[in-house]
């Protein structure tokens, strides 16, 4: 999951659901998975008046991008 969402820069929960749903991950499970990545400091959460957004530190994002490329999946 982290490889999939991390390469997209900043994103909200809806974007994470769109990117991660499928391949064994149900849409209803994405919030819990994102929260787990925040708890592990893989994702950083910021919130403005209306929506929470998530992002990764650059080194972690680059690692995710490499993992995504090596899996044969294209970056959207």
TASUL-V833211 format. One record per residue. N is the residue number from 0. PSI is psi in whole degrees, 0 to 359 (none if undefined). NEAR is the number of other ideal C-beta (glycine too) atoms within 10 Angstrom. D_LAST is the distance of its C-alpha to the last C-alpha in whole Angstrom. Layout:
# TASUL-V833211
N;PSI;NEAR;D_LAST
N;PSI;NEAR;D_LAST
This chain:
# TASUL-V833211
0;315;20;14
1;321;21;15
2;321;19;12
3;314;20;9
4;330;26;10
5;329;25;12
6;353;22;9
7;11;19;8
8;225;12;12
9;142;11;14
10;161;20;13
11;180;13;16
12;321;15;17
13;317;10;15
14;319;15;12
15;319;23;13
16;319;19;14
17;319;15;11
18;322;18;9
19;341;21;12
20;135;14;14
21;177;10;15
22;43;8;16
23;359;8;19
24;120;16;18
25;147;11;20
26;320;12;19
27;343;9;22
28;349;14;22
29;317;20;19
30;314;12;21
31;320;8;23
32;318;17;21
33;315;24;19
34;321;14;23
35;321;13;24
36;326;20;21
37;315;14;23
38;327;9;26
39;4;9;25
40;25;10;24
41;322;18;21
42;149;24;19
43;135;14;21
44;130;12;22
45;154;10;23
46;132;9;24
47;198;7;25
48;334;4;28
49;333;6;25
50;146;10;22
51;140;12;22
52;153;16;19
53;152;24;17
54;167;17;16
55;152;24;17
56;150;13;19
57;317;8;18
58;320;8;19
59;321;18;18
60;317;18;14
61;319;13;15
62;316;16;16
63;320;20;13
64;319;16;11
65;318;12;14
66;319;15;14
67;317;18;11
68;318;13;11
69;341;9;15
70;351;10;14
71;358;6;13
72;142;13;9
73;147;7;6
74;132;9;4
75;none;9;0
